[in-house]
Amino acid sequence: MPKPKSAYSQPTKFGKEDHHIIVVWVDNEAGVLARVIGLFSGRGYNIESLAVAEIDKKKHLSRITIVTKGTPEVIQQIKLQLGKLIPVHKVADFSRNDPKILFKELALLKVVGATKKLDKAKKLCKKHDGLILDKTKKSFVIQVTALRREIDKLVATLKPLGLISVSRTGAVAMTKGDEVFTQ
Amino acid sequence: MPKLLSGAEIVFKALEDQKVEYIFGYPGGAVLPIYDELKNHKSIKHILARHEQGAGHAAEGYARSSGKPGVLLVTSGPGATNAVTALTDAYMDSIPVVCISGQVPTHLIGTDAFQECDTTGITRPCTKHNWLVKDVNDLADIMSQAFKIATTGRPGPVLVDIPKDIQFNKGIYKVSKNKLEKKLNGALSNKINLKDVDKFIEMIKKSSKPIFYTGGGVINSGPKASELLRDLVSLTGFPITSTLQGLGAFPGDDPQFLGMLGMHGTYEANNAMHDCDLMINIGARFDDRITGKIDEFSPKSKKIHIDIDPSSIGKNVKVDLAITSDVTELLQAVIKRFKEKNKNFIESNKQKTAKWWSQIDKWREKKSLNFINSKETIKPQHAVQRLYELTKHQDTFITTEVGQHQMWAAQHYKFNKPNRWMTSGGLGTMGYGLPAAIGVQIAHPKKLVIDIAGEASILMNIQEMSTAIQYRLPVKIFILNNEYMGMVRQWQELLHDKNYSESYTEALPDFVKLAEAYGAVGIRAKTPGELDEKIKEMINTDKPVIFDCVVDKVENCYPMIPSGKPHNQMLLGPEDEKEEVSDEGKTLV
């Protein structure tokens, strides 16, 4: 007889985990974010970033963008479970590598240090069309809009140059071309 | 100008519009305006429980046996938190329950006021949806949506939290057109695709080792679904097995029925599930108590899955044909199409499935539900069998608590009709059976309602005896008393080296005297010889009865799929126990 294994704690077939960007259109009502987030934490899905804001004042619609990681089965469950929530209107799921989708994240970075280092840091930011929002002799605050992984990289390289504060919005997404996502 | 109503009046108007006859509840400070209004609404009767959990399970029992939503009314703070177990139970077993809770006045929310708690926060993960009412003019709409959401799609509990000031405030009763019509648990459309129906039939025709695996979805779809299921099963001549929740959808004594499947299912049902080439899942959800070891679950079969909830499909098991639909609608479409095209299917198919049936008969010969009976002590299985034999001629409703007695009831009591079997399957709530029986008896005043119980479970909501007495509800509590938390003891025996840690109950009450203390009738049976007479006495007593059936203390519930094993490696009885359970198996429930 084969050695018995656990039916619950040892799923043998691990699918490959992939990054997905889930976009959820919801009624902007009290507690709606808690419903969405609670579903993720309650069912053990992970959230890498989260961006949310009202997009239609009249219809009280908000758009939530969540970056998550999971096997295809988990991503499918996330979509279906979100779809069951009452205030959810539609759910879109984009793979991070989808060429038809634009992904952007905005970061504010504060660098403090000597002029030499500051100049070097500014140069590094140039590649991403960094916009300097505030400047003193010892510091600057720059706004960078880029892909998540580009910002990750930038942050890592700026660390030794005096980066002391990072604020990021989390990714937002939009389809390219004249199409809009409908369900 | 339309007439202005107070929030409390709006609540009752909504309940009247929904044709609610009974509400189960318990009053308290934050819900008093609603209780005050009760006297003005004669068509609605309030059943006073003795604990909010009891009220919740009673509402569930009412809903499951009648097909109508159960309504629950509780106060803020502890009233709401006590109801959480019942709401979670209803959520897991897809039972429509509308819970109305009082809340501290709006201006006190967030101040840690007396009996304040974040009710919508606490109940968010255990309801389909919930609302904190902030404006009395929203209340009519919210109440209407609450009933809609609880009863449509995959049914479930909802909660409406109403602050006390909103209950007093005046507003308009106006229900706007429901914007939720389109929603069916997130499914885009519930239209049945004819292509799917044809594929369904094609798969039926191709298979030579088929099996129907049906669940609570058939019951939830209404009595018509059970009729249609019977039609389809007899049209195809295929074997059928059922989950715990699905019992009664198909007659338990029909030769095509293989009995319940799963952890304590029959040998023939589990082996047929394992070896089949076509599995037709109708309204079940591949729960872990059903599948056993998931990687070795029915390895050779094509699988069809019909579920009203799209998120149930593909969650645990990949399927070949998935149909998101209500069971009744789908079965209607399938049967119609099937009859058009396959007039003589049974005849032509008999040969194809003959081998399969003879294999099933071989499995049946194992008689996996058999047990060694005794003349000295009452075996619990024997007690359930006698209870069945003595009650089967009348329309009997059975509820259970949770544990060994629940499994013995599922194995040995044969159900022939839907909505006759109320048990806590998903959450496994000890203390469910008595309050549920009360709810059932409210819905069916003239019928025989029996709670098959264990002596440990029954003590978890024993206070509801008082409710049964107050409303003259002649529920029968049939306790299989072995002085142990039997299922815990069984797992400890099999998995924890017989270390019976805290599973023996010292100082149990004298259940006969306890019954008398409540004003009910107590009966005790100690030997097999007196069992039948005592059961008859119980049935003929037109009052609540606590029946203390003193049974074998160490009997285990078999057959059993040990944790971590697939369907075809069942333990049939004590002689199989010797095999060691792996360490991994021990970590399981």
Boltz contact constraints between the chains, C-beta under 6 A:
constraints:
  - contact:
      token1: [A, 4]
      token2: [B, 564]
      max_distance: 6.0
  - contact:
      token1: [A, 4]
      token2: [B, 565]
      max_distance: 6.0
  - contact:
      token1: [A, 4]
      token2: [B, 582]
      max_distance: 6.0
  - contact:
      token1: [A, 4]
      token2: [B, 585]
      max_distance: 6.0
  - contact:
      token1: [A, 5]
      token2: [B, 564]
      max_distance: 6.0
  - contact:
      token1: [A, 5]
      token2: [B, 584]
      max_distance: 6.0
  - contact:
      token1: [A, 6]
      token2: [B, 564]
      max_distance: 6.0
  - contact:
      token1: [A, 6]
      token2: [B, 584]
      max_distance: 6.0
  - contact:
      token1: [A, 7]
      token2: [B, 292]
      max_distance: 6.0
  - contact:
      token1: [A, 7]
      token2: [B, 293]
      max_distance: 6.0
  - contact:
      token1: [A, 7]
      token2: [B, 294]
      max_distance: 6.0
  - contact:
      token1: [A, 7]
      token2: [B, 564]
      max_distance: 6.0
  - contact:
      token1: [A, 8]
      token2: [B, 588]
      max_distance: 6.0
  - contact:
      token1: [A, 12]
      token2: [B, 295]
      max_distance: 6.0
  - contact:
      token1: [A, 38]
      token2: [B, 124]
      max_distance: 6.0
  - contact:
      token1: [A, 38]
      token2: [B, 125]
      max_distance: 6.0
  - contact:
      token1: [A, 42]
      token2: [B, 125]
      max_distance: 6.0
  - contact:
      token1: [A, 80]
      token2: [B, 310]
      max_distance: 6.0
  - contact:
      token1: [A, 80]
      token2: [B, 311]
      max_distance: 6.0
  - contact:
      token1: [A, 81]
      token2: [B, 311]
      max_distance: 6.0
  - contact:
      token1: [A, 83]
      token2: [B, 186]
      max_distance: 6.0
  - contact:
      token1: [A, 84]
      token2: [B, 185]
      max_distance: 6.0
  - contact:
      token1: [A, 84]
      token2: [B, 186]
      max_distance: 6.0
  - contact:
      token1: [A, 86]
      token2: [B, 129]
      max_distance: 6.0
